[in-house]
Amino acid sequence: MEKNLTAVPHALNPSQRAAHYGHRGAVMWLTGLSASGKSSLAMALEHALTTLGYSCYVLDGDNVRKGLNANLGFSPADRSENIRRVGEVAALFADAGLICITAFISPYRADRARARQSCGEAFHEIHVAADLATCEARDPKGLYKKARSGELREFTGISAPYEIPEHPQLAIDTGHESIAASVQKLVAYVERNLPLDVNCASRRMPSSIRSGF
């Protein structure tokens, strides 16, 4: 089948897209245990970066499983496929010139490595490093309680492994730092690695959007 496929070139190259948006495309890949704060961080980061003039979008684990990956379960094979698909979609976002912020447990190093391979230099691995005790104490969805009782199988940190990133670009311990402080670190990281052409971005951003933040 692949031999019958021919990639169609885009009319815009990465430099042209960066000139349009005022920054390069990227994937900010947040990985960590359930209840480590990934989704809260991702949404707060999206808000903060948009306020500054960046163009970004969040792919969240639960949201994606309600749509794109609704046919997948939580077996090791399905979890790997879940991350494979997300990695490919995130790469498309980055190729389009946007900053894609992902919030997925993504427990296996091999799956995160494959996502990095799909995204290339645009991939930034962020370890949301709250420990198991902290995450289990939060348990906002009651998932750890269900996992401990045996009601929920293949649950990361309890009955399924989480492979800690060996060389993340950034590690944030939400067990000891507030969401606000963590977001500040993330914004600083983005500003260092994806400098914004403020004049370009602010020139295009409608005042109605700017005033909404």
N, C-alpha and C positions, 0 to 999 in steps of 0.2 A: 504494500500500500504506500509506504513512504517514498518509493521510487517514482510514484506518480504525483508527488507533491512538489510544488515550486514556490518558494517564498517570494512574495510580492514586495518590492522595495517601497518604502514610504517617501513621500515628497519632501519631508522635513528631516534633517539630521539632528543629533543631540544638541549641537551648538545652537542651531536655530530655535529649538524648543527652549533651551536655557535662556536665550535672548528674549523669547516671548514671555516666559513666566518670571524671569528675574532670578532663577536658580536652577541647578541641575536636578534631575529626577533622582530619587533614592528610595530605599526600603529600610525603614526603621523596624527591625524584627524584635519585638518584645517577647521573651520566653521566660517561663517560670511556673511554679506550682499554681494550682487552682487557689484562688483567694489571695494570691501574692500582690494583687493590685494592678495587673496588666491592663485590664479594660479601663479602669479609672484613670490610669496614667495616659493611656492612648487617647482617650477622649479629651482629657485636659490638655495634652500636648497639641492635639489638632486645633483646639480653640486658641491656645497661646500662639502657635505658629501662624494661623490664619490672621490673627490680630496684627502680627508683624508684617504680613503681606505675602507669606508663603502660600502655595496652592497644595493642599494635602487632603487625604481621605483615609479613614480608618477601616480596616478589615478586622472584624471581631469574631472570635471563635464561635460563640453561640449564634450570632447573626448569620454567618456563612453556613452553618449547619442547618439553618432553617430554609435555605434556598439552594445555592450551588451544590452543597454537599449533603442534602437531605437524605440521600440514599445510602449514606455511610453510617456504620455503627462505630463501636469503640474497641474492636479487636485490634491487635498490633498491625495487621495488614490494612485495615480500614483507617487507622490513625495515620499510617504512613501515606496512604493515598490522599487523605484529607490535607496533609501538609504539602504533598506534591502539587496538588491543584492550587492551593493558596500561593505557593511559591511561584507558579507560572503566572497567576493573575497579578501578583505583586510586581513581578518583572514587567508585565505589560503596563502597569501604572507608572513604573519608573521610566520605562521607555517612552511613555507619553509625556514625560517631563514633570510628573507630580511626585510629591513625597507620600509614599504609601506607608502608613503606620499599621503594623499588624500586631494583634494581641492573641496569641495562641500558646497553649502549654508547650506544644511541639517538643515532646519529652526525649526524642532520640537524636543523638548527635548526627547520625547518618542522614536523617531527614533534613536537619537544618543545614548540613553541608550541601545537600542536593539543592535546597532553596538558594543557598549562596551561589552555587554553580549556575542556576537559572538566572539570577539577578546580576551576577558579575560584580564589578567594583561598586555598584550601587547598593550592595547589601551591607547593613550595619547591624550586628548582633548585639542586642541589649539584654543583659540578664537581670530580670527583676528578682532579686535574690533573697526575698523573705524566706526564713526557714520553715520547715514543716510544722513545728510547734506553733509558730505565729499564725500560719495559714489555717491550721486546724482550729485554733482558738477563735478566729474570725468566723469561718464557715458560714457565710451569709446565705448560701443556698441549701444548707443542711446536707451537703454532699459527703463530707467527711464522716458525719454521723451514720449515713446510709452505708458508706463503704466499710466502716468499722463493724456494723451489724451484719455484713454480708449481703445486704440488699442490693448494693451497687458493686458490680465486679469490674475488673480491669481499670481501677481508679488510680491515677498517678499519685505516687507517694505512699500509698497504702498497699494495694495489691498489684500495682504495675510500677515499673521503675521510672525515675526521672534522671536523665544523664546531664549533669551540670556542665554548662559551657566551659571549655578549657581556656579559650582565649577570646572572650567577648570584647567588643570595642568599648563597652561601658557596662559597669555593674552598679545596680542601685538597690540598696537594702531598705525596702519599704517597711521592714519590721522596726527600724530605728529612725527612719526619716519620714516626714509628712509627705503627702502627695504634692503639696505646694513646693517643698524643697526639692523633691525628686524631679518635678517638672522643670524647675529652674536649671537643674543639672542637664536635663535632656535638651532644653532650649539652647543652653550654652554649647553643648556638643554639636547641635545642628548648625548653629551660627559659626562655629569654628570650621566645620567640615563642608558646609554648604552655604557659603557667604551669599547674602541676599543683595541683589542690585536694587536698592531701595527706590531709587528714582523710577526704574522700570516697573516694579510691582505697584507702587503707590499711584503711578500714572493711570494704571488700568483698573485698579480696584474701585468700584463704585462707592461713592460716599455713603450711600444707604447701607452698604455692607460694613464699612468701617465704623459707622456710628452704632452698629448693632452689638459691638463688643465693648 
